[in-house]
Amino acid sequence: MQLSIIIAHFDPGNNIEYKNAFIKTLKSIKSQCQFNDLEVVIADDGSHYSPDYLSSQNTKFYNNEAYHELSQNEFNVILEKYYNDKEIGSTIDRWIILPKKSNKMYKPRILNICANECSSDFIFFLDDDNYFVSNKSVSSIIKLSKQYNIIFGQVIDKNGRARPYSSNRVQGTTFGLNKKIFNNIGGYGEWTIDLSNGVDSDIWWKMFKYFKQNKNIKACYTSEIQTVDTCSKRWSLFTSNFFRKSKLKKAFRKKYQCKNYRNKVYNPSRNKALWIDDLTR
């Protein structure tokens, strides 16, 4: 297996925009499914329908915590019942659900579980509302993964503006890396679950530190791989605390001795020029 695409998914229910975005993302992959070495894994952070599919027969464990892998028939039923598109199920290889134990965003944990379960040596992460612009995106990922250990694609916002190389923002979608590196940095920071915030900043910090410690590592930012961020705030149910940024700033400083995680002076991972090649056109 050359490539695993892991799609972070959460459907809170009763929002047609989220449902349509998920299907559009899957369809943008389906058009590229001529690749035999492509694996698509859904990382479901306890969507609203998940309690109906938590049978003991599909239960597995990650650090003594139960998660569940759906059969193809089960996720086809979900797609037909809730998304009115059973046929798109042919795009998906695995659908893994982590039940919610509390009102928090468990995205880092379900992504770590799926990364552990996936079959390839290179993992590419998408959010369920970020569809590929080009039907050559998968071939571009495979091509660049032979040259680079870490690949950041370019996100386009709903107004059609592509995020420039000069942007200091981090992104938790449209990027990939060698599974070995993912494992060596400890994957996504599950400490962020308590805050339901900071997932992207945590993994960028760790990738940058790994890059600085290993001179043979190469990273790039490319416009060959673009996604459109069609809708957001799916996890806003868990991130609405007014003081969440100040709490994260304090927690990040305690964990990494970083004075201000949002400032590239104190957090050099946000300065792409220090570690990421610019392949944008």
C-alpha positions in Angstrom: 0.0 0.0 0.0 1.5 3.3 -1.1 -0.9 5.8 0.4 -3.5 6.0 3.2 -5.9 8.9 3.2 -7.4 9.4 6.7 -10.5 11.6 6.8 -11.4 13.3 10.1 -15.1 13.1 10.3 -17.7 14.4 12.7 -21.4 14.8 11.9 -23.4 16.6 14.7 -26.6 15.9 12.8 -29.3 18.1 11.3 -27.0 20.1 9.1 -27.3 19.5 5.4 -24.1 21.7 4.7 -21.9 19.3 6.6 -23.5 16.2 5.0 -23.0 17.6 1.5 -19.4 18.6 2.2 -18.6 15.1 3.4 -20.0 13.5 0.2 -18.2 16.0 -2.0 -14.9 15.2 -0.3 -15.5 11.5 -0.9 -16.5 12.1 -4.5 -13.3 14.1 -5.1 -11.4 10.9 -4.1 -13.6 8.5 -5.9 -12.6 10.1 -9.3 -9.0 9.1 -8.5 -9.6 5.5 -7.2 -7.8 4.0 -10.1 -4.9 3.6 -7.8 -4.7 0.1 -6.4 -2.4 1.2 -3.6 -4.8 3.8 -2.2 -6.6 3.2 1.1 -9.3 5.5 2.4 -10.1 5.4 6.2 -12.9 7.4 7.9 -11.9 8.6 11.4 -15.3 9.1 13.0 -15.2 11.2 16.2 -18.5 9.9 17.5 -21.0 11.3 15.0 -24.6 11.5 16.0 -25.6 8.1 14.6 -22.6 6.2 16.1 -24.5 4.8 19.1 -26.5 2.6 16.8 -23.3 0.9 15.4 -21.3 0.0 18.6 -21.8 -3.7 18.7 -19.5 -6.0 20.6 -18.6 -7.9 17.4 -16.6 -5.0 16.0 -15.0 -3.7 19.2 -11.2 -3.2 19.4 -9.0 -1.5 21.9 -6.5 1.4 21.9 -4.7 2.0 25.2 -7.5 0.1 26.9 -10.1 2.4 25.3 -12.8 0.8 23.1 -13.3 1.8 19.5 -15.3 0.2 16.7 -14.7 -0.7 13.1 -17.8 -0.9 10.9 -18.4 -3.5 8.3 -18.8 -2.4 4.7 -22.5 -3.2 4.9 -22.8 -1.0 8.1 -21.2 2.0 6.6 -23.2 1.6 3.4 -26.3 1.7 5.5 -25.1 4.9 7.1 -24.3 6.5 3.8 -27.7 5.6 2.4 -29.8 6.5 5.5 -28.1 9.8 6.5 -26.3 10.9 3.3 -28.6 9.5 0.6 -25.6 8.1 -1.3 -24.9 4.4 -0.8 -22.7 4.2 -4.0 -20.0 6.4 -2.5 -19.2 3.6 -0.1 -17.1 2.0 -2.8 -14.5 4.7 -2.2 -14.1 3.8 1.5 -11.9 0.9 2.8 -12.4 1.3 6.5 -14.7 3.3 8.8 -13.6 3.5 12.4 -15.7 5.1 15.2 -14.5 6.3 18.6 -17.6 6.8 20.9 -17.7 10.0 22.8 -17.3 9.6 26.6 -17.8 13.3 27.3 -18.7 16.5 25.5 -15.2 17.0 24.0 -13.4 16.8 20.7 -11.6 13.5 20.5 -10.3 14.1 17.0 -6.6 13.6 17.9 -7.3 10.2 19.5 -9.4 8.8 16.6 -6.8 10.0 14.1 -4.0 8.3 16.1 -6.1 5.1 16.1 -6.6 5.2 12.4 -3.0 6.0 11.7 -2.1 2.9 13.8 -4.6 0.8 11.8 -3.7 2.1 8.3 -1.7 -0.1 6.0 0.6 2.2 4.1 3.9 3.9 4.9 2.6 7.4 3.9 -0.4 8.9 5.5 -2.3 11.9 4.2 -4.9 13.7 6.4 -8.1 15.4 5.3 -11.0 16.9 7.1 -14.4 15.8 5.9 -15.2 19.2 4.4 -12.0 19.6 2.4 -12.4 18.3 -1.1 -9.6 17.9 -3.7 -9.6 20.5 -6.4 -7.7 18.5 -9.0 -8.3 14.8 -10.0 -4.5 14.5 -10.1 -4.2 15.2 -6.4 -3.6 11.6 -5.4 -1.0 11.1 -8.1 0.7 14.3 -6.9 0.8 13.0 -3.3 2.3 9.7 -4.4 4.9 11.5 -6.6 5.9 14.0 -3.9 6.0 11.3 -1.2 9.0 9.8 -3.0 10.9 13.2 -2.7 9.6 14.6 0.6 8.9 13.1 4.0 6.3 15.8 4.9 3.9 17.3 2.4 1.6 20.3 3.0 -1.0 21.0 0.4 -2.7 24.4 -0.1 -6.1 25.1 1.4 -8.5 27.4 -0.4 -11.2 29.2 1.6 -14.8 29.5 0.6 -14.1 32.8 -1.2 -11.6 31.2 -3.5 -8.5 32.6 -1.8 -5.5 30.2 -1.6 -3.5 30.3 1.6 -0.1 31.7 0.7 3.2 30.2 1.6 3.9 33.3 3.7 0.9 32.6 6.0 1.8 31.7 9.6 -1.3 29.7 10.1 -1.1 26.0 10.9 -3.5 23.5 9.2 -4.8 20.2 10.3 -5.9 19.1 6.9 -4.4 18.6 3.5 -1.1 17.4 4.7 0.8 14.1 4.9 3.9 12.5 6.3 5.7 9.2 6.6 4.1 6.9 9.1 7.5 6.4 10.7 7.8 10.1 11.4 4.2 10.2 12.7 5.0 7.4 15.2 8.3 8.9 16.2 6.8 12.3 17.1 4.0 10.5 19.1 1.2 11.3 16.6 -1.4 13.9 17.5 -1.2 15.3 21.0 -4.1 13.7 23.0 -3.5 16.2 25.8 -5.4 18.7 23.6 -8.6 16.7 24.2 -9.1 18.3 27.6 -9.2 21.7 25.8 -10.8 20.6 22.6 -8.3 22.9 21.0 -4.7 23.1 19.8 -4.5 19.9 17.8 -2.9 21.4 14.7 -0.5 23.6 16.7 0.7 20.6 18.6 1.6 18.4 15.6 3.2 21.3 13.7 5.5 22.0 16.7 6.5 18.3 16.9 7.1 18.0 13.1 9.3 21.1 13.2 11.3 19.8 16.1 11.7 16.4 14.4 12.8 18.2 11.2 15.5 20.2 13.1 16.8 17.1 14.8 17.0 15.0 11.6 18.9 16.7 8.8 17.8 14.1 6.2 14.1 15.1 6.5 12.5 17.2 3.7 9.2 19.1 3.8 7.3 21.0 1.2 4.3 23.3 0.7 2.7 22.7 -2.7 -0.1 24.1 -4.9 -0.2 20.8 -6.8 -2.4 19.5 -4.0 -5.3 21.9 -3.1 -8.5 21.5 -1.2 -11.4 23.8 -0.6 -12.5 24.4 3.0 -16.2 24.3 2.3 -17.5 24.7 5.8 -16.1 24.7 9.3 -17.2 24.7 13.0 -18.3 21.1 13.0 -16.5 20.7 16.3 -17.6 24.1 17.6 -19.9 22.4 20.1 -16.8 21.6 22.1 -14.7 24.7 21.4 -17.0 27.5 22.3 -15.2 28.5 25.6 -14.4 32.2 25.5 -11.1 31.7 27.2 -10.0 28.7 25.1 -7.1 30.6 23.4 -5.7 31.8 26.7 -6.1 28.4 28.3 -4.3 26.8 25.3 -1.5 29.4 25.5 -0.9 28.5 29.1 -1.1 24.7 28.5 1.2 24.9 25.4 3.7 26.9 27.4 3.7 24.4 30.2 4.1 21.5 27.9 6.7 22.9 25.4 8.1 25.9 27.2 6.8 28.1 24.3 5.9 31.6 25.4 3.3 32.1 22.7 2.2 29.3 20.4 0.6 31.7 17.9 3.6 33.9 17.4 6.3 32.7 14.9 9.0 34.4 17.0 8.3 32.0 19.9 6.9 29.2 17.8 9.2 28.8 14.7 7.1 26.0 13.3 4.8 28.7 12.0 7.5 30.2 9.9 7.5 27.9 6.8 10.7 29.4 5.4 12.7 27.8 8.2 11.8 24.2 7.2 9.4 23.9 4.3 10.2 24.2 0.6 8.0 26.5 -1.4 6.5 24.6 -4.4 3.6 27.0 -5.0 3.1 28.5 -8.4 
